[in-house]
Structure formats: structure tokens, C-alpha cells
């Protein structure tokens, strides 16, 4: 995977991924010292053409819209517009933001969604710092963002790895072309529940990817019924969903779900 981190948040997030990925960071140190406001980082954005040269057809761009450097995002994306671009947008905890940061986030959050829905970008994956923290539990201030980044990185890496495998039952979901705004959930198979990493409104499609231990595959007679119930519940809620089951060498089983929609998400 080619990972592009914009701003300090994006830089730290891509560094939470494994070392085998290609990582490209664009941070405040790349800009003239006179850049102080969000618009300065757009107006004085350097030419990153050489840095953003890579052979892969697909890339992942990571950012948090509340940061100043994120003002250069559209200029950076213009440089790689010929690539298949996945946006990973981390929605900040608004209770920890000042009014200027809230304004930055609101503008970029809406603009990137509109561009994604129009087909300019392949997908926009939304994550919420607050939702992720609710899942991993309270953390010390010095470790909080590091642990959030690790959870986001692990979720994306696991999802992409599962999609590259051959399921023993089911198949990868074929989403409608208009369904480009996404969120992930982490599923607990014992409790048959899932926790959203971002609360997506107006979900229209869902893909469930189950990683199941060989022991459970051999002995769990009720698993398929639980999966069917989830699919039927989605159908009742007018959500088109599918599933895929993958055998795992690990003892613990789990699932991820990719939720999709074409509806613009409002402020959280």
C-alpha cells in the first residue's frame, strides 16, 4: 500500500502501519515559515510531484481536517488525480477543538465528501477519534493518539488483507458505484455485536468479513445462523449486505464490517 500522510496527524497515522508499506509524509516543515493560517498552506503549497511519484495505481491519503496543514489537501490530491485515491479522514473529538479548528474541519469534511461522491476519489473512509477511544478504552494523554492510530491502522490493514484472501463461504461485496462514503466496525463473534469506528448515517450497503478459527469452523453449528440473521436484519432496514468467511490460524475469531452510503454525512 502507498500511504500519504498530510499534516502531523496524517504523518503519525501512517507511521502506525507496518514497515512494508511505502509512506510519504507532507508536514509543516515542507512549507515556507510564513505559513500560519489554513489558507496559507493552500496558497503556498510546494510542488510535491517528485515526492508523490509511485508505481502503484492505488493510494491511501490520511488526514485530520482540524489541522492547519490539511489546508493543502486539495492541492496535493490534484498532483495524484490520475491515481485511484482512498481518503482516510479522522474526525476529531470536537470537545477538544477550538473554534478555528472546528471551522477547518467542517469545511474540509464537507468538501472531500462532495468530491468523493462525485467520483473524483474512489472511497472516503471516516473514522472518529471519540468512537475509536470508546472501543479501546481510556488512555493516558501521552499515549491516546498513538493508540487510536494503531487501532485505525490495524483495522485497515486487516480489512485489506482479508479482501486479498479466498473465502471458504460467501464472497466479497460488490458495492454500487455511488456508494463511496464508508466506515468500519469491529465485531465480537462471542457477543454477536459490533462497534462502529465512526457512526455512519443512512447506511445503504454493508459487507461482513469474518475471520474464524479452524476450531470454531469445525464445531460452531450456530455461526451461520447468526450471520444469516444479521443479513436479514439489514434487509429489513433496506441495507444491501453480504458476507465472506475466512479461515484463521489464530485462536480468536472476529469480524469487520464495511458500511457504505452515498449520503453526505453531517457534522458529528
Buried (B, 14 or more C-beta within 10 A) or exposed (E): BBBBBBBBBBBBBBBBBEEEEEBBBBBBEBBEEEBEEBEBBBEBBEEBEEBBEBEEEEBBBBBBBBBBBBBBBBBBBEBBEEBEBBBBBBBBBBEEBEEEBBBBBBBBBBEBBEBBBEEBBBBBBBBBBBBBBEBBEEEEEEEBBEBBBBBBBBBBBBBEEBBEBEBEBBEBBEBEEBBBBBBBBBBEBEEBEBBBBBBBEEBBBBBBBBBBBEEBBEEBEEBEEEBEEBBEEBEEEEBBBBBBBBBBEEEEBBBBBBBBBBBBBEEB
